[in-house]
Amino acid sequence: MSPTSSATAPLRIALLAGGVGGARFTRGLRDLLARRDVPAELTVVVNTGDDMWLDGLRVCPDLDTVMYTLAGVVHEGQGWGRDSETARVSAELHAYGLGWPWFTLGDLDIATHVARTELLRRGLPLSEVTARLSERWEFGARLLPMSDQSVETHVELDGGSGASDGRRTVHFEEWWVRLRAATPARRFVQVGVEDARPAPGVLEAIAGADVVLLPPSNPVVSIGTVLGVPGIREALRATSAPVVGVAPIVGGAPVRGMADACLTTIGVETTALAVGEHYGARSRGGLLDGWLVDTADADSVPALAVAGIEARALPLLMGDGVGPDGLTATDAIVLAALDLAGVGSRVAPTAA
């Protein structure tokens, strides 16, 4: 793999991201590039399939998680929501019998949703609203919703009540948060995705990138939903930039969340190898040029090569502790992804 621009130009990186994993990887990438004085333009295309209306407000969980994380105001312990949060407003709404008691919005978080809803009601598209909200933080990256059109991921459950055939459909967040993905899902339905269009700037960011990265996000309901927007999958296949992903599966288990339940629903094994093969090699009509797997899954590297995907193994659990080499675990993952994409020399340490 080789970079597509000179070493003196800003390194243009496009990322397709979901929630916590995508947010933390992007933050690590941004911080490393800043420490090494590497001019860069980061564009993060964020899943909006988790979006919903709640208590009269438009809630965009993944956009907010990425925004709060990059802004340095996220609740680090849970990976989402605002730090030093309270929930007095949600408690009052629940007392009135409104909202979802199992999905509590914090007071500072509600302010974000109020602002977003107000701007949407003024007629601004979600991409412009996201830009307006991001201006407050100045966090060194451009956030783009995957689409300005509404797309919501719903889950068709087996054995539920409310339908004559024994099935019922719930919003993804209810399945994920209230049911903890424990109720088997028959299928995922991305409502509205067929009519959605990539938000302004999405296709251009992918086409003009030096590198496209798929951070360790849920391959089914995060990255998979982004890829469901007509035109985005085709843009990934057509870009001249290398496309490198980071496996969200370590040793047969998700790094975070219940991605295994999602993979089971679509018939994919919960392994780094199976997810890499699910994305497929670009040389064979898929999406990936490179794939990072954990050392626990190093034995999958030869099989991935047979599938046409260049793979490397290294520890994939992100962390901020600094090792003897002066790198954090997150730094090492970021550097490995950039090296696999052929631009590692552009992020070499600045000479003292």
C-alpha positions as CSV (number, residue, x, y, z in Angstrom):
1,M,0.0,0.0,0.0
2,S,1.2,3.5,-0.7
3,P,0.1,7.0,0.3
4,T,-1.6,9.1,-2.4
5,S,-0.2,12.6,-1.5
6,S,3.2,14.1,-0.8
7,A,4.7,14.2,2.6
8,T,4.4,18.0,2.8
9,A,0.6,18.1,2.3
10,P,-1.8,17.5,5.2
11,L,-2.5,13.8,5.8
12,R,-6.1,13.4,4.8
13,I,-7.8,10.6,6.8
14,A,-11.4,9.5,6.6
15,L,-12.8,7.3,9.3
16,L,-16.1,5.4,9.5
17,A,-17.1,5.2,13.1
18,G,-19.8,4.1,15.5
19,G,-19.8,4.9,19.2
20,V,-17.2,4.3,21.9
21,G,-14.6,2.3,20.1
22,G,-14.6,4.6,17.1
23,A,-14.5,7.7,19.3
24,R,-11.6,6.6,21.3
25,F,-9.6,5.4,18.3
26,T,-10.2,8.8,16.6
27,R,-9.1,10.7,19.7
28,G,-6.0,8.6,19.9
29,L,-5.2,9.2,16.2
30,R,-5.8,13.0,16.6
31,D,-3.6,13.2,19.7
32,L,-0.8,11.2,18.2
33,L,-0.7,13.3,15.0
34,A,-0.7,16.5,17.1
35,R,2.1,15.3,19.4
36,R,4.2,14.5,16.3
37,D,3.4,17.8,14.5
38,V,1.8,16.0,11.6
39,P,-0.5,18.3,9.6
40,A,-3.7,16.3,9.1
41,E,-7.3,16.7,8.1
42,L,-9.6,14.2,9.9
43,T,-13.1,13.5,8.7
44,V,-15.3,11.1,10.8
45,V,-18.3,9.7,9.1
46,V,-20.6,8.7,11.9
47,N,-23.4,6.1,12.1
48,T,-26.8,7.7,12.7
49,G,-28.8,4.5,12.7
50,D,-29.1,4.7,16.5
51,D,-30.8,8.1,16.3
52,M,-34.3,8.5,17.7
53,W,-36.9,10.9,19.0
54,L,-37.2,10.9,22.8
55,D,-39.2,13.3,24.9
56,G,-39.6,15.5,21.9
57,L,-35.9,15.7,21.2
58,R,-33.7,14.3,18.4
59,V,-31.1,12.1,20.1
60,C,-28.0,11.1,18.1
61,P,-26.1,8.7,20.4
62,D,-23.0,8.0,18.2
63,L,-22.6,11.6,17.0
64,D,-22.7,12.8,20.5
65,T,-20.3,10.1,21.8
66,V,-17.7,11.0,19.2
67,M,-18.2,14.7,19.8
68,Y,-17.9,14.5,23.6
69,T,-14.9,12.2,23.4
70,L,-13.0,14.5,21.0
71,A,-14.0,17.5,23.1
72,G,-12.7,16.0,26.3
73,V,-16.0,16.1,28.1
74,V,-17.1,12.5,27.9
75,H,-17.8,10.3,30.9
76,E,-14.7,8.2,30.6
77,G,-16.0,5.4,32.9
78,Q,-19.0,4.6,30.7
79,G,-17.6,5.9,27.4
80,W,-20.7,7.9,26.5
81,G,-22.6,10.9,28.0
82,R,-21.1,13.9,29.7
83,D,-18.7,13.9,32.6
84,S,-20.0,15.2,35.9
85,E,-23.5,14.7,34.8
86,T,-26.8,14.9,36.7
87,A,-30.2,13.6,35.7
88,R,-32.8,15.9,37.4
89,V,-34.6,16.6,34.1
90,S,-35.0,13.0,33.2
91,A,-36.2,12.2,36.7
92,E,-39.0,14.8,36.3
93,L,-40.0,13.5,32.9
94,H,-40.2,10.0,34.2
95,A,-42.3,11.2,37.1
96,Y,-44.7,12.5,34.4
97,G,-44.7,9.1,32.8
98,L,-42.7,10.2,29.8
99,G,-39.5,8.9,28.2
100,W,-37.8,5.5,28.7
101,P,-36.9,4.9,32.4
102,W,-34.1,2.5,31.2
103,F,-32.6,5.2,28.9
104,T,-31.8,8.2,31.1
105,L,-30.6,11.4,29.5
106,G,-28.3,13.6,31.6
107,D,-29.0,17.2,32.0
108,L,-26.0,18.5,30.1
109,D,-26.7,15.9,27.4
110,I,-30.3,17.1,27.1
111,A,-29.0,20.6,26.4
112,T,-27.3,19.1,23.3
113,H,-30.5,17.5,22.2
114,V,-32.5,20.7,22.7
115,A,-30.0,22.6,20.6
116,R,-30.0,20.0,17.9
117,T,-33.8,19.8,17.8
118,E,-34.1,23.6,17.7
119,L,-31.7,23.9,14.7
120,L,-33.4,21.0,12.9
121,R,-36.8,22.7,13.3
122,R,-35.3,25.9,11.8
123,G,-34.8,23.8,8.7
124,L,-31.0,23.0,8.9
125,P,-30.0,19.6,7.8
126,L,-28.3,17.3,10.3
127,S,-24.9,17.8,8.7
128,E,-25.1,21.6,9.3
129,V,-26.5,21.1,12.7
130,T,-23.6,18.8,13.6
131,A,-21.1,21.4,12.3
132,R,-22.8,24.1,14.4
133,L,-22.6,22.0,17.6
134,S,-19.0,21.0,16.9
135,E,-17.9,24.7,16.6
136,R,-18.2,25.0,20.3
137,W,-15.4,22.5,21.0
138,E,-12.8,23.1,18.2
139,F,-11.5,19.5,18.5
140,G,-9.5,19.2,15.4
141,A,-11.7,16.9,13.3
142,R,-14.8,17.3,11.1
143,L,-17.8,15.2,12.1
144,L,-20.3,14.2,9.4
145,P,-23.4,12.2,9.9
146,M,-23.6,9.4,7.4
147,S,-26.8,11.0,6.0
148,D,-29.0,14.0,6.5
149,Q,-32.0,11.7,6.0
150,S,-33.4,9.9,8.9
151,V,-32.3,6.3,9.3
152,E,-33.2,4.2,12.3
153,T,-32.1,0.7,13.1
154,H,-34.9,-1.5,14.3
155,V,-34.7,-5.0,15.6
156,E,-37.2,-7.7,14.7
157,L,-37.3,-10.1,17.7
158,D,-38.4,-13.7,17.8
159,G,-40.9,-14.8,20.3
160,G,-42.2,-11.4,21.2
161,S,-45.7,-10.2,21.8
162,G,-47.6,-7.7,19.8
163,A,-47.9,-9.5,16.5
164,S,-49.9,-12.4,15.2
165,D,-46.9,-14.3,14.1
166,G,-45.2,-13.9,17.5
167,R,-42.7,-11.3,16.3
168,R,-42.3,-7.7,17.3
169,T,-40.0,-4.9,16.3
170,V,-38.3,-2.5,18.7
171,H,-35.8,0.3,18.2
172,F,-32.2,-0.8,18.4
173,E,-31.6,1.1,21.6
174,E,-34.4,-0.8,23.4
175,W,-32.9,-4.1,22.3
176,W,-29.3,-2.9,23.2
177,V,-29.9,-1.0,26.4
178,R,-33.1,-2.5,28.0
179,L,-32.9,-6.0,26.7
180,R,-29.1,-6.1,26.7
181,A,-29.3,-8.0,23.3
182,A,-30.3,-11.1,25.3
183,T,-33.5,-11.6,23.3
184,P,-32.6,-13.3,20.0
185,A,-32.9,-11.0,17.0
186,R,-34.4,-12.3,13.8
187,R,-33.0,-9.5,11.7
188,F,-32.0,-5.8,11.7
189,V,-34.1,-3.3,9.7
190,Q,-32.5,0.0,8.8
191,V,-35.7,2.0,8.3
192,G,-35.2,4.7,5.6
193,V,-31.7,3.6,4.5
194,E,-32.8,2.8,0.9
195,D,-33.9,6.4,0.4
196,A,-31.0,8.0,2.3
197,R,-28.2,9.8,0.6
198,P,-24.6,10.4,1.9
199,A,-24.4,13.7,3.7
200,P,-22.6,16.5,1.9
201,G,-18.9,15.9,2.1
202,V,-19.0,12.2,2.9
203,L,-18.2,10.8,-0.6
204,E,-15.7,13.6,-1.2
205,A,-13.9,12.8,2.1
206,I,-13.6,9.1,1.1
207,A,-12.6,9.8,-2.5
208,G,-10.0,12.5,-1.5
209,A,-8.4,10.6,1.4
210,D,-4.9,9.4,1.7
211,V,-6.1,6.7,4.1
212,V,-9.5,5.4,5.1
213,L,-9.8,3.8,8.5
214,L,-12.5,1.5,10.0
215,P,-12.0,1.8,13.8
216,P,-13.1,-1.0,16.1
217,S,-16.8,-0.3,15.9
218,N,-19.7,-2.8,15.7
219,P,-19.5,-4.3,12.2
220,V,-23.2,-4.9,11.9
221,V,-25.1,-2.0,13.4
222,S,-22.5,0.8,13.3
223,I,-20.2,0.3,10.3
224,G,-22.7,-1.9,8.6
225,T,-25.4,0.8,8.8
226,V,-23.0,3.4,7.4
227,L,-22.3,1.0,4.5
228,G,-26.0,0.6,3.9
229,V,-26.4,4.2,2.7
230,P,-26.4,4.0,-1.1
231,G,-23.1,5.2,-2.5
232,I,-20.8,4.8,0.5
233,R,-19.9,1.2,0.0
234,E,-19.2,2.0,-3.7
235,A,-17.0,5.0,-2.7
236,L,-14.9,2.8,-0.4
237,R,-14.4,0.3,-3.3
238,A,-13.5,3.1,-5.7
239,T,-11.2,5.3,-3.6
240,S,-7.5,5.3,-4.4
241,A,-6.7,5.4,-0.6
242,P,-5.9,2.2,1.2
243,V,-8.7,1.0,3.4
244,V,-7.5,-0.4,6.8
245,G,-9.7,-1.7,9.6
246,V,-9.2,-2.6,13.2
247,A,-10.9,-5.8,14.4
248,P,-13.5,-5.2,17.2
249,I,-13.2,-8.9,18.2
250,V,-10.4,-10.2,20.4
251,G,-10.0,-13.9,21.1
252,G,-13.5,-14.7,20.0
253,A,-15.2,-12.0,22.1
254,P,-16.2,-8.3,21.4
255,V,-13.9,-5.7,22.8
256,R,-17.0,-3.9,24.0
257,G,-20.7,-4.4,24.0
258,M,-22.7,-7.2,22.5
259,A,-21.4,-7.3,18.9
260,D,-21.5,-11.1,19.2
261,A,-25.3,-11.1,19.3
262,C,-25.3,-8.8,16.2
263,L,-22.9,-11.1,14.3
264,T,-24.9,-14.2,15.2
265,T,-28.1,-12.6,13.8
266,I,-26.4,-12.1,10.4
267,G,-24.8,-15.5,10.4
268,V,-21.2,-14.4,11.0
269,E,-18.9,-16.1,13.6
270,T,-17.6,-13.9,16.4
271,T,-14.0,-14.0,15.3
272,A,-11.6,-11.4,13.9
273,L,-11.1,-13.7,10.9
274,A,-14.8,-14.0,10.2
275,V,-15.4,-10.2,10.5
276,G,-12.5,-9.5,8.2
277,E,-13.9,-12.0,5.6
278,H,-17.3,-10.4,6.1
279,Y,-15.9,-7.1,5.0
280,G,-14.0,-8.8,2.3
281,A,-10.9,-7.8,0.3
282,R,-11.2,-4.9,-2.1
283,S,-9.2,-6.8,-4.6
284,R,-12.1,-9.3,-4.7
285,G,-15.0,-6.8,-4.6
286,G,-15.0,-6.3,-0.8
287,L,-13.8,-3.3,1.3
288,L,-10.5,-4.0,3.0
289,D,-6.9,-3.7,2.0
290,G,-5.6,-4.3,5.5
291,W,-6.9,-5.6,8.8
292,L,-5.4,-5.4,12.3
293,V,-6.1,-8.4,14.6
294,D,-5.1,-9.0,18.2
295,T,-2.1,-11.2,19.1
296,A,-4.7,-13.7,20.4
297,D,-5.9,-14.1,16.8
298,A,-2.5,-14.1,15.2
299,D,-3.2,-17.5,13.7
300,S,-5.9,-15.9,11.5
301,V,-3.3,-13.8,9.6
302,P,-2.4,-16.6,7.0
303,A,-6.1,-17.2,6.3
304,L,-6.8,-13.5,5.8
305,A,-3.9,-13.4,3.3
306,V,-5.5,-16.2,1.4
307,A,-8.7,-14.1,1.4
308,G,-6.8,-11.3,-0.1
309,I,-6.5,-9.1,3.0
310,E,-3.1,-8.1,4.4
311,A,-3.2,-8.5,8.2
312,R,-1.0,-7.9,11.1
313,A,-1.3,-9.0,14.8
314,L,-0.7,-6.8,17.8
315,P,-2.4,-6.1,21.1
316,L,-5.7,-4.3,20.3
317,L,-7.0,-3.3,23.7
318,M,-6.7,0.5,23.8
319,G,-5.3,2.3,26.8
320,D,-3.5,5.4,28.0
321,G,-0.7,3.8,30.0
322,V,2.7,4.7,28.5
323,G,5.1,1.8,27.8
324,P,8.9,1.6,27.7
325,D,8.8,2.8,24.1
326,G,7.0,5.9,25.1
327,L,3.8,4.8,23.4
328,T,0.4,4.1,24.8
329,A,-1.5,1.0,23.7
330,T,-3.8,3.3,21.6
331,D,-0.7,4.9,20.0
332,A,0.6,1.5,19.0
333,I,-2.7,0.5,17.3
334,V,-3.0,3.8,15.5
335,L,0.6,3.6,14.3
336,A,0.1,0.0,13.1
337,A,-3.0,1.0,11.1
338,L,-1.2,3.9,9.5
339,D,1.8,1.7,8.8
340,L,-0.3,-0.9,7.2
341,A,-1.8,1.8,5.0
342,G,1.6,2.8,3.9
343,V,1.9,6.2,5.6
344,G,3.8,5.2,8.7
345,S,6.8,7.2,7.6
346,R,4.8,10.4,7.7
347,V,4.1,10.1,11.4
348,A,7.6,9.3,12.5
349,P,8.7,11.0,15.7
350,T,9.9,14.6,15.3
351,A,13.6,14.8,15.7
352,A,14.7,16.4,19.0
